[in-house]
Amino acid sequence: MIRKFGLILTCLSLLSACSAKPCPPARALRPPAVYLQEAPEPELKGGTNADLAQWALDLRAALRLANSDKRALREWSSKIP
């Protein structure tokens, strides 16, 4: 009888030991704030063809900046299990 009682207590102690550990709290993952900012839209200044060409280059630079942010977000999200 004592042997059975000891076996039951051993099993119960093993079960309670596992349940005593709290689970870690879940964390919400968010992208870095710098990636959530909008890219500024360049304004056309002047009225010459040279001004228009410079504006086109500024637009291209803004688009590349926006795309690099999206690329960084994709790389970041691929590392999350």
Order of alpha helices (4+ residues) and beta strands (2+ residues): alpha-alpha-alpha
